[in-house]
Amino acid sequence: QKTLKEAYKDYFPIGVAVAPRNLSGPEAELIVKQFSSVTPENAMKMGPIHPEPGRYNWQDADAIVAFAQKNGMKVRGHTLCWHNQTPKWFFTDDEGKQVSREVLLDRLKEHINNVVGRYKGKIYAWDVVNEAVPDTSSSIYRESKFFQIIGEDYIEKAFEFAHAADPDAQLFYNDYNTESALKREKIFRLLKKLKEKNVPVHGVGLQGHWSVYEPTAAELEKSITQFAGLGLVVQITELDVSVHPKEHERRQKKPTDSAMLTPEMTARQTAQYKMLFDVFRKHKGTLTGVTFWNVSDKSTWLDNFPVMGRKDYPLLFDQTYHPKPAYFQVTDF
Ligand code: G3I
């Protein structure tokens, strides 16, 4: 039986999102055996890595990079500019007043320069700007503090700062819901603008927080080919396949049966994973990486999201780290 990284050796790196707690014991063994790339799940985000003005907390990020280097794995950096997990101080002065465009741009530049600079040559790809496009409104730009204070060019500035700090790193725009027609179109327009202005953006990350019901192969392929048409590479950056129906969540915000992983649901999930990886392999060359968001069903960010007290089973390894049926479909082709 091939491991994930063996099966995909001639296609793309297979990555996994990790926290420092994953780097010892049975999870560390599984990570080293199966995966060829890691992404820090939280450790490089603004809040964790830059909690106060002038103070950086490198410990967790350094540990993850050292683990990857020791085990011959690649590292994807995540993420330099996001409206979430960014400390309040970033946007305010000593008196608590909102800072000016110039001050915020200076802070963004300093932050990106320090973080990207520290790992120069060790991180091959960065999610530079994350989730800047809103899901439903007609606007391309999410009303984040970065947008409100700096204006729409905060996005191109972030890419320019990252490129200056490490000219060899591949720079990504990263987002979720990239298969919905409205959001795909808006992200496309954003990326097209950036390319036309010669902004150093090299790829688009489709997060891939999917479910047994979505996306369809056609929707996914449409996104891959449309973005690739701009001369960008595509990576799947945060893959998981929830067993919970999104429709159900919208109508009924309460925990569903936690024994949701029935044989029928396992079969659906297996089929969905098979379809996804069939599409990924078909786009070899354009699709240059696939990263899972968390190691196993033992613990995933989807536990308690969006409904407290509800467990999810979205990954290829079960709660005791054993491969699930989907794993065999993904590695035998
Ligand atoms: O570190 C603190 C800890 O000190 C505190 O005691 C504890 C109490 O709640 O919280 C800890 O922080 C949590 C952190 O994860 C680390 O576990 C935050 O509350 C929690 O909000 C945070 O959630 C992360 C989430 O991003 C934040 O929005 C998830 O782990 C992480 O998987 C998730 O990842 C995002 C991607 O970055 C972007 N795309 C969507 C994806 C899923 O939401």
Residues whose N, C-alpha, C, O or C-beta is under 5 A from the ligand:
A	BS01	G3I	E41 N42 N84 W301
